[in-house]
Amino acid sequence: MPDTFPIRKIIHVDMDAFYASVEQLDNPELQGKPLAVGGGGKRGVVAAASYEARKFGVRSAMSGMLAQRLCPGLIFAPTRFERYREISEQVRKIFFDYTDLVEPLSLDEAYLDVTENKKGNPSASLIAQEIRERIFNEVGLTASAGISINKFIAKIASDYNKPNGQKTVNPEDVLPFLEALDIRKFHGVGKVTAEKMYQLGIFTGTDLKSKTIEFLSTHFGKSGGYYYHVVRGVHTSEVKPNRIRKSLAAERTFSENLSSEIFMLEKLQHIAEEVSRRLKKSDVAGKTITLKIKYSDFTLQTRSKTVPYYVSETSIIMETAKDLLYQDSMQNSVRLLGISLSNLNTEKPKKKPTSKEAVSVQLRFAF
């Protein structure tokens, strides 16, 4: 391994089928049955699926109608985000017993840096095992974990032995692990990028590693440098306990498509109120207001406006959203509207690392 970047002990904890598992925890009669959290029917969308439902091909973001066709016995449960947040807080309290370097990615997953930890345990693998056991005994849910030298590899590893398992990629195993990896497993490589890589003869980490940074930059732009480095085990992003929020949004999918802008304004008023409530609850404000429109043919359009001051009040958000709505004619009837605020007052100017900070002595750990 190169000695110009730090090796940390990073754990990525990922709750197993979180929303569905919470529903099964609270409703024992649902345990062992195919369950989808979200809405069924013509307009519904699956937010999460139990492992029993996944055997039939049911996945998150799938339409409720398709999910029911794939799994005729599928049970739908409405989302209960307050309950999911409550359980998530219980899990995070366990994390903080081991380290203060906890970076939540969502309600059901987080990174932990246990290079130096409150238990004085030199083994990140044993810490991960203990955390998973505590989550099961104290919360009643299972979690999977990935353990390695950086966030990128830890996240990939957490998918390997799901559900209720863990995988450790030791420092000496990092390069063989990445070289053997299917290119689709690399985070940041989506379906479209994977197809492009296939056309270029890139199917595995070994194939990716054989390409020069110039080649990758030519074909993938700025992402080319990222791919070049991560396949060599280089990912220097630190676990950030206080992740800076980049945007805040709310949106609604309607039971019937809207063709009248008057009806859209009524819906936007409720969305603007929700965004304002979330902004004030988080004690943030933003300058860039974006209107999201999804049409009945599923095409997506966004319209944005940046104001010279930070806003969080419903009236100003709604006034701007109204201007954006009338900015251009509707292409079709509308199935979804959303409002987001970005360019928030939480963002700080990026600090360029000094040459001294960019070079760190390699540390050797027992994983």
N, C-alpha and C positions, 0 to 999 in steps of 0.2 A: 504494500500500500504506500502511496506517496506520503512524504512527511511534511507537506506544506499546508495541511489542513487538519483541524482537530478531529479526533475520534471521541465521540461521546457515547454515553449509554442511554439510548432512547427507547422508550416503550410506546407503542401505539395500541391503545385499548379501544376495541370496537364492540359495542353491545350487539348481541345476536338478535336480528329481526326485532328491533327495539319496540316500535309502536305495537306490533302484533303481540309480542311477548308480554308487554304490560297489560294488554287486554286479556290475555290468557291467564295472567297472574291474578287479575281482579275478578275474573269470571271463570272459575275452575271448569265449568261445563264446556268451555271452549277449548280446553287443553287437548291436544292430539287431533284437533279438527282443522281442516283447511279454512283459514281465516284471512280476510283482506280488510285493512283499515282504510276507510275512505268511502266513496259512494259507488253504488251499483247503478245499473240502468244506463240509459242513453247518454246522459251527460256526466256521469260519475267518473272519477279517476281514482286508481289505487294509490294510496300513499305508502303503504307497506304491506307485505305479505308474510304469513307464517311459513315455516319450512315445509309444513304439510301442503300448503298451497303452491309453493315453489316447485314441488315435484310435478305439478301439472303445467308448469310454464308460466304461472302467474308472477308478475313482477311489478315493482313500483313504477309509477308514471303510465301504466297501461290503462286503457279505458275499462270502466267497470263492465261494459257489455261484452268486450272480448274476454275479460277474466272469467265471466260467468259461462261463456261458451267453452273455454278451456277446462273449466272445473265446475260442472253443473251443481255440485253440492257445496259450493263456496258460500261461506257465511260472511256478511259484511258488518263491520262495526264502525260507527262514526268516530271521527278523530276527537281526541280530548287532550289538547296541547297543554292545558294547565296541569293535568295529571302527569304527562310526560316530563314536563319541567320539574315537577316535584320529585319524581324518581331520579331524574338527571342530577339534581342537587344532592341527593343522598349518595349517589355514586361518586360525585366530585369530592365530597367530604372525605371519602375513603382515600382518594388520590392525594389529598393534601396532608394526610397522615404520613406520607412518604416523601413528598417534595413540594416546594412552593412553585416549582417550574412546571406548571400545568397549562397547556394551551388547548382549550376546547375548540373543536372544529364544528361541532353541532351538538344537539342534545345527546347524541348516542356515541360520540367518539372524541378522543382527546390524545394529545401527545404528552408524555411525561419525560423529563430529563432527570434521570436518577444517577448521573455520574457521581454526584455527591448527594447523599440522601439522608433523611432524618433517622433511619434505622441503622445506619452504618453498615449496611449489607453490601458487600462488593459484587454480588451477583445480581445483575438486572433480570436474569431469567427467573431466579427464585422470588424476586420482588413481584414480577408479573404474575407468577403462579399464586403468590399469597394474596395479591389484589383480587384476582379472579375468584379465589375461594371466599374472600370476604364479601364480594358482591353477591355471590350465590347465597351465602349464609345470612347476610344482613338485609339484603334487598329481595332476594328470591329469584333473580334473573341470572342468565349465563352471559359471559363475555369472552371474546377471543382477543389475543394479543400478538403483536409482532415485536421483536426485540433486535436491535442492531446498532450500528455506529452512527446512523443519521436518520432523519425523519423520512426521507424518501424510501429507504430500504425497509424500515420498520413498518411503514404503512403497507407495502407490498406483502411483507411477511405475515401480517395479521389476517390476510385472506386465505392463507394456506391450509390451516387446520380448523376452519369454521365448520359447524358451530362448536363452542365450548372447548377451544384448543388454543395452542400457541406455538409459535415457531421462532427460533433464535438463529440469526445469521451472524456468526462470529466474524471478527475482523479478517481472519485468514480465509474465510469462506466467501467473502463479499464478491470478489471478481468471478469465481466459478459460478456463483449463484446468478449473477447478473448476465453472464455470458450465455447460460442455458435458458434464460427466461424468454418466453414468447413475447414478441414485441407488443402484443395487445395488453400485457400485464404492466407495462411501463405507464405510470401515472403521467398524464399529459399527452398520451397517445390515444386519441379518440378514434371512432370508426372511420372517419374520412381520412385522418392522418395515417391510420394503419393501412388503408387501401393504397394510399400513395406510396408508403414504404414497401408494400408488397411489389408494386410495379417497379420499384428501384432495386428489388432483390434483397430487401431487408425483412427477415422473418424472425430472427432471434437477436439476443443481445450481442452474440458473436458477430453477426452480420452488421449490426449497428456500429460496433466498435471498430470494424474494418474501414469505416468511412472517415475521411478527413473532416476537420472542422469547416474547411472551405466548402467541401461538397455538401455537408449538412446545412450550412448557412445559405448556400445558393438555392437549395430546394425547400428549406423550411424557415428561412428568415431568422429572426432573433431566437426562435425555438431551437434552431440548429445547434447553437452553443450549449443550450441546456441539455439536449440529447447527448451531445459529445461528452459532457462532463459526468452526467449521472450514470452512464453505462460504465464509467471508470470508477464509480463509487464516490464521486465528488459531489457533495451537496452540503453546503455550509450553513444553511438556514438554521437559526437557533430556535429553540422552543420559547415562544413569546407568551408569558403569562397573561399580559394585558393586550390582547389583539386589538388593533385599532379598527373600529368599524368603518367601512368604506362607503356604505350606503344603507338606506332603510326604505322598505317598500311594503305595499299592501296591494292585493289584487283580488278580483272576483270573477268567477266563471258563472255565467247566467244559465238558468234552466231553459230559457228561450232566447234565441238570437234577437238582438236589438237592431232596429233599422232606423229609429228616430233619434236624432241628437238630443231632443228634449228628455227622452227617457234615459239617455246616456248621462246627461248632466245630473239627473237625480241619483243615479248609481255612483257617479264620481264624487258627489257630495259626501256620501257615506264612506267611500274609500279615503277621501281627503281627511275626514274626521279621524279615521283609524290611523292613518300615517301620522297625523299631528299628535294623537295620543301616544303612539310609540316613541316619537321624537322626544316628547316631554318626559316620558317615563325614563328614557335613556339619557336625558339631559343633554341632547345634542340638537343641532340645527344645520341646515344645508343651503347651498347656493344654487345648485343645479337641480331643476325639477324635470322629470321625464315622464311622459305619458306613454303607456304601453297599450297597444291595441292588437288583439288577435281576432281575425275575421273568421267568418263561418267556414271558409275553405282552409283554415289553419295557417294562413300566411300571417306573419308578424310584422308590425310596424312600430317604431318608436319615434317620438318627437320630443325634443329637449329644449329647455331655455335656462340660461344662467343669469341670475340677478346679481346686483352688486353688493348684496348684504345677505346675512344668514337669516333664514326664515324657519319657523316651526308652527306658525299660526294657521288654523284651518282656512280662514278667509283668504289669506295670501296664496296658499297652496292651491285652493280651489279656483281662484281667479286666474292663476297661471295655467292650470290644467284646462280651464275653459278656453283660454286663448289658443292653447295647443290643439284642442279638439277642433276648433274652427279654422286652424291654420291651413288645413287642406281638406278636400272632400273625402268622404268615406269610399273605400274601394268596394265594400260589400257590407252585408249585415255583420254585426259584431257579437262574438261569443264571450270575450273576456276584455276587461279593462283593468289597468293597474297604474299606480302612481308611485314613483320612487324619488327619493332625495339623495343626492350624492354631493361630492365636494364639501364634505362635512367639516365642522369646526374641530373635529377630533384628529384630523390629518396633520402630520408634522412633516416639515421638509426633510428629505432624505439626507443622511450624513454619509459622505464618502469615507470608507475605511482608509486609515493610513497604511503605509506599507508595513509598518510594524504590526498593526492589528490584522492584516491580511495573511500574515505568516505565523503559524502556530506550531509548536513542537508536538509531534505525535505522542500521544499517551497510550500506554498499553494497559488493558483491563482484562479482568476475568469476567466473561459473560456467562 
